[in-house]
Amino acid sequence: MTLLEQFKILINENYIDTAGEAFRIGTLEGMTEPELMQYELNCPSQRLPEDVKELLRFARGFQLSKYEEFNFTGMGQLGLEDIFPYSVELAGDGAGNFWIVDVKSNGDWGPVYYAEHEMPVIVKQADSLQEMLEQLYNDCRNRNQESFYYIVDENIYRVNELPGRGLIDMEVARQSGDALLLAISEQYGDNFAIADLRNKPNGTGFNWGQYGKGERNYEAIRYKEEPVWLFEKKKNKGFLSRLFGG
């Protein structure tokens, strides 16, 4: 099944909400070829995957009443470039948190993540945009089931109860037996911790701001476009250091 076929399944069905009222999903007008060409120029490597182009020609997004408008054209709007150098902001939840598509430097679209700013936590929503559309379809068909948002709502709290809030210390990385984690531990010191979402199930996540979210007293590094990040544990500078730039 293609991305567009999955999208058409989502929008072409009549649903019943929890109040017993019928509803359909509204679509946003598709992009013209000139619009599509201009959008592609703003993408990494000036490239859009063919299945995404096919989708955008049909619709640039959709409206689902429980959420803010879903839009496939929000390239580079998130503002967490150190964590997601390239991303498409899909939708917000009305509280300043967003679902995004992780985009590679070659233009490929990857997993969908939820970025929560208060906790602050990143949670994996789906392996792809197509899987996210399938999740929404299943929710709409089963009016008493909200597995789409449940993936987020259940796990943003759970992540903060994990050891390291989802981050791995370097010593643990050295003892893991994992070749990539071992390579990272050889490149970076013990003042870094690792978030590793490779091959992890939906709902897995990490706290991205535990080392200084408010004053941004941390450094985040995306590791070779893998779903792997490093966070440096920086010490707060004293008054004289800040004053003289030390």
N, C-alpha and C positions, 0 to 999 in steps of 0.2 A: 504494500500500500504506500502511495506517495504522500508527501506532506499535504498537498492540496486535496487529495482524496479524503484524508483524515479530517481536514477542515470542513469539507462539504458535509461529511457525516455529522459533525457537530452542529452546523447551522441549518440543516435541512429537516430537522425533526421538531415536532410539537412536544413541549414539555409541560409538566404540571408542577407548580411550586408547592411549598409547605402549607400554603393557605388554600390549596385546591384550585388555584387560578392557572389557566393555560398561558404559556408564554413561548416566544421564539427568540432566538438570538439574532440581534441586528448586526449587519455587516457595514464596514466602512468602505467607501468606493475604492476600487482598485486604482493602481497607478498607471498613468499613461507611459508610453515608451520614453518620451523626453524626461518625465519625472523619474522613471526608473534609472535611466542613464545618469542623471544628476546624483541620485542617491548612491549609486554604485561608486561614483567618483569620490564620495565621502567615506567609503568603507575601507578597511585595511586592505592594502595591495590593490585598491580600486577594483574590488571583485566581490560579487554576490554569488553564492551557490545557485545552481540552476533551479533546484527545487524551491528555493526561497523566491527567486524571480517569478516562477510560475504562480506561487501563492500571491505575491504582491500585485501581479497583473489582475488577479481575481478580486482581491480585497487587501487593503492596507491594515486591517484590524477588525475588531468586533466589539460589541457592547453586551455585557452581561451584568444585570442589575446589582448583583451582590458585590461587584468589584468596580473599580474605576475602569475606564476604557482601556481595552487591550490594543496596543498599537505595535506593528512590526517595523516601524520606521524611526524608532528613537535611538539611533546610533550615537553613542558617546555622551549620553545625558546623565549617567549615574553619579559621576564625581568621585569614584573610588578607583582611580586609574592605577594606583600602586597595587591594588588587589586584582582588579579586572582592567588591564590596559585597554582592551577593546570590549565593548558590550553594547547590547541593545536593551534599552529600558522598555519592558513590555507593558507593565501596569503597576499602579500603586494600590495600596490597601486603604487609602484615606487617612492614614496616620503617619505618613512620611516614610514608609517602608516600601520596597519595590521588588518585583520579579524582573530578572534580567536574563538575557542569553549571553553566555560567555562566547566571545568571538576570537578566533585565532588571527595571527598576523597575516596569514594567507587568505583570510576572508571566510574560512569555514565557520559554521555555526555549531557550537557545542552544547553542553548541558545548560539547563535552566536552574538558576539559583534565586533564593530569596535573601535580600539584604535588609536586616533589621538594625536600626540605628540606636535604639535605647539600650538594648542588652549589653553590647552590640554583637550580633551573631549573623553568620552566613550559614544557610541551610540549603542543601541540595534538594531541589524540587523534582527534577526529572533528568533523564539522560539526554533528552532532546526536546525541541519544540513540539515535534510530533507526539511524543509521549505526554507532554503537558496538555495538549489538546484532547488526547484520549482520556486523561484524568478528568478534565472538565466535562467531557461528554458523559462519562460514567456518573459523575455527580448530578448532572442535570436529569439523567434518566432515573436515578434513585434519589428521590426528593428528600429522604430522611438520612441520606449519606452525604457527608462533606469531606471525602478523603483528600480532595485537592488542598483545602486549607488545613485540614487535620495534619498533613505532613509537616506544615510549618508550625501551627499553633501548639502541637504536642512537643515538638522538638526544640524550639527556641529556648524553652525552659530546661529541658533535659540536657542540652549541650552545656549549660552553665553548671550542671551538677557533676559533669565528668571530671576525672583527674586532668588537671591542666586546662580545663574548659575546652577540650578537643584538640589541644596542642601537645606535641611530643617533645620532651627534652632531648638534648643531643646524646646524652648517655643512653637513653632508651633506643634512640636511632642506631647507635653503634652496636647495640646488642640484639637488634631486631632480625638480623640475617637477611634483610632486604637490601639488594644491591644499590638501588637509588638512594635510599636513606643513608646507607653507609657512605656513598660518594658525597652526599651533602654534609655529613658529619666531618668529613675530611677537609671540606672547603671552608666551613664556617665554625666559629668558636662556640663555647658553651653559653655565651650570652644571647644565642638565638634559640628559638623554639620553632617546631615545624607543624604545619597543618597539612594533612595528607588525605585527600578525598579520592584517590585513585581506586577505581573499581568498588567504591563504597555504595551502599544502598541509599535510596531516597530517604531523606530525613537526617542523614549524617551532616554534621556541621562543626563549626568552631567559633570561638569568641575572637573577633578580629581586633578588638580595642582594649584588651585587658592590660596592655602595657602603655597606657596613656592616651586613651581615646579623646578625653576632653582637651588636653593641651597638645595633643598630637605628639607626645613624647615617645615615639616609636618609629621604627622603619619596617616597612613590609616589602618583601621581594617575591615576585612570581618566578618560580623555578622552571625555566625552559619550556614554558607554555603547558607544562603538566598541571593537573589540578592539585598542585603542591605549592605551599607558600611558606616563607620564613619570616618570623617576626623578631626583631631585635629588642632585647630588654635594655632600655636605656635608663640611666640614672637621672633624676632631676638635677638640674644645675642650680648651684647656689646663687645668691644675689649678685656677688662680685663677678662670678663667671658670666652671668647673663649681661651684666653692665659692661664688661670689657670684652665680651665676645669669646671668652675662653671655654 
